[in-house]
Amino acid sequence: MVDLTLPVERAPLAVVDVETTGLWAEQGDRVCEVAVLRLDGRGGESLFSNLVNPGRPIDRDASRVNGLRDEDVTLAPRFRDLVPRLDELLSDVVLVAHNAPFDSAFLVAEYAIARMPPPDVPVLDTLELSRRLFRFRRNDLASVAVQLGVPLAGTRHRAADDVRTTYQVLLRMAEELAGRGLDNVGKLLVAQGRVVSLRPPRPDGLPEPLAQAIGQRRPITICYVDAGGNASERVVEPLWANRSYLIAFCRAKRAQRTFRLDRIVDAWLA
């Protein structure tokens, strides 16, 4: 458990950034790069950065932002292969990210797909701090850094460089906010005004066979109604479910697919 009365510069932190195949973890987008900058609060730091094979194509819009192409990640490890190292880096820390709900949603999804529990750590969001406690013209990471006088590290929208920029932004924010009485991590967590969690959502009302298939990672046949009202049976291998969608490997399409839960009208174990 982290002592939240510590000032930022003395607290154990893990600054996280993910690059992804698209914008929506809950609709099946995946992580294609992850970086963690771990600070021990005593001057020591370590950086972990790795490409990730997402198991699905990178959307064109995402590729234009992060510069990653499918061929860049084909030989990269799957996220589940990186979980042991990530667990080491994310234990007993305050997790820090710029737009933390975005990064945390993808971490929750990837941990769920890997069948591993995500770390239970407090999450500090520099985006929320900038929105609530500063008057910047724009609140994206690069703009906030420039307005705080923080040099941008390397290439924008690549995970390893973004975590270094985020950390320097946090230090500069903490320096200024300490003068307003917000002089420790706990006060900053309260001041950001929202709780960001790595706890996975619990979907309610799943048909029992589907809940069983997800729990046991078993194939299941679903009767699915598409947007045109056409019903079809599909054999899928569930990866995870949130409150609105089932993410699964579709055997017929031989690819990951996203299914709306309200369009699954029946399900039985294959």
Backbone hydrogen bonds, N-H to C=O, Kabsch-Sander energy under -0.5 kcal/mol:
donor,donor_aa,acceptor,acceptor_aa,energy
4,L,2,V,-0.9
6,L,3,D,-1.5
10,R,7,P,-1.6
11,A,7,P,-0.7
11,A,8,V,-1.1
13,L,39,L,-2.2
14,A,94,V,-2.2
15,V,37,L,-2.9
16,V,14,A,-0.5
16,V,96,V,-3.0
17,D,35,A,-1.9
19,E,33,E,-2.5
21,T,30,R,-2.7
25,A,23,L,-0.7
27,Q,24,W,-1.0
28,G,25,A,-1.7
29,D,24,W,-2.2
32,C,19,E,-3.1
33,E,19,E,-1.6
34,V,50,N,-2.4
35,A,17,D,-2.2
36,V,48,F,-2.9
37,L,15,V,-2.7
38,R,36,V,-0.7
38,R,46,S,-3.0
39,L,13,L,-2.7
40,D,44,G,-2.3
46,S,38,R,-2.0
48,F,36,V,-2.8
50,N,34,V,-2.5
52,V,32,C,-2.5
53,N,77,P,-2.5
59,D,21,T,-2.2
59,D,57,P,-0.5
63,S,59,D,-2.6
64,R,60,R,-2.1
65,V,61,D,-1.2
66,N,62,A,-2.8
67,G,63,S,-2.1
72,D,69,R,-1.3
73,V,69,R,-0.8
73,V,70,D,-1.1
74,T,70,D,-0.8
76,A,73,V,-1.2
81,D,78,R,-1.0
82,L,78,R,-0.6
82,L,79,F,-1.7
83,V,79,F,-0.8
83,V,80,R,-0.5
86,L,82,L,-2.5
87,D,83,V,-3.0
88,E,84,P,-1.4
89,L,85,R,-1.8
90,L,86,L,-2.3
91,S,88,E,-0.7
94,V,12,P,-1.9
95,L,93,V,-0.6
95,L,122,P,-2.5
96,V,14,A,-2.5
97,A,124,L,-1.9
99,N,97,A,-0.7
100,A,97,A,-0.6
102,F,99,N,-1.2
103,D,99,N,-1.3
104,S,100,A,-3.2
105,A,101,P,-1.9
106,F,102,F,-1.6
107,L,103,D,-2.3
108,V,104,S,-2.8
109,A,105,A,-2.1
110,E,106,F,-2.6
111,Y,107,L,-2.7
112,A,108,V,-2.1
113,I,109,A,-2.5
114,A,110,E,-2.1
115,R,112,A,-1.1
116,M,111,Y,-2.7
121,V,119,P,-1.0
124,L,95,L,-3.3
126,T,97,A,-1.8
126,T,124,L,-0.6
127,L,97,A,-0.5
129,L,125,D,-1.8
130,S,126,T,-2.0
131,R,127,L,-2.2
132,R,128,E,-2.4
133,L,129,L,-2.5
134,F,130,S,-1.1
144,V,140,D,-2.7
145,A,141,L,-2.5
146,V,142,A,-2.3
147,Q,143,S,-2.4
148,L,144,V,-1.5
149,G,145,A,-0.5
149,G,146,V,-1.1
150,V,145,A,-3.2
154,G,152,L,-0.7
158,R,155,T,-1.0
162,D,158,R,-2.4
163,V,159,A,-2.1
164,R,160,A,-1.0
165,T,161,D,-2.1
166,T,162,D,-2.7
167,Y,163,V,-2.2
168,Q,164,R,-2.0
169,V,165,T,-2.4
170,L,166,T,-2.6
171,L,167,Y,-2.4
172,R,168,Q,-2.2
173,M,169,V,-2.7
174,A,170,L,-3.1
175,E,171,L,-2.1
176,E,172,R,-1.8
177,L,173,M,-3.1
178,A,174,A,-2.0
179,G,175,E,-0.6
179,G,176,E,-0.7
180,R,177,L,-1.7
181,G,178,A,-1.6
182,L,177,L,-2.1
183,D,181,G,-1.4
185,V,6,L,-2.6
186,G,4,L,-3.2
188,L,184,N,-1.7
189,L,185,V,-2.4
190,V,186,G,-1.8
191,A,187,K,-2.5
192,Q,188,L,-1.8
193,G,190,V,-1.5
196,V,194,R,-0.6
210,L,207,P,-0.6
211,A,207,P,-2.5
212,Q,208,E,-2.5
213,A,209,P,-2.4
214,I,210,L,-2.4
215,G,211,A,-2.3
216,Q,212,Q,-2.3
217,R,213,A,-0.9
218,R,213,A,-2.0
220,I,236,V,-2.5
221,T,268,W,-3.2
222,I,220,I,-0.5
222,I,234,R,-2.8
223,C,266,D,-2.7
224,Y,222,I,-0.7
224,Y,232,S,-3.0
225,V,263,R,-2.4
226,D,224,Y,-0.6
226,D,230,N,-2.6
229,G,226,D,-2.2
232,S,224,Y,-2.0
234,R,222,I,-2.3
236,V,220,I,-3.0
236,V,234,R,-0.6
237,E,249,F,-2.5
239,L,247,I,-3.0
240,W,247,I,-1.7
242,N,245,Y,-2.2
246,L,259,F,-3.0
247,I,240,W,-3.0
247,I,245,Y,-0.5
248,A,246,L,-0.6
248,A,257,R,-2.5
249,F,237,E,-2.5
250,C,248,A,-0.6
250,C,255,A,-2.7
251,R,235,V,-2.1
251,R,249,F,-0.6
254,R,250,C,-1.6
255,A,250,C,-1.2
257,R,248,A,-3.4
259,F,246,L,-2.8
261,L,244,S,-2.6
263,R,260,R,-1.6
264,I,261,L,-1.4
265,V,223,C,-2.2
265,V,263,R,-0.9
266,D,223,C,-1.0
268,W,221,T,-2.4
270,A,219,P,-1.4
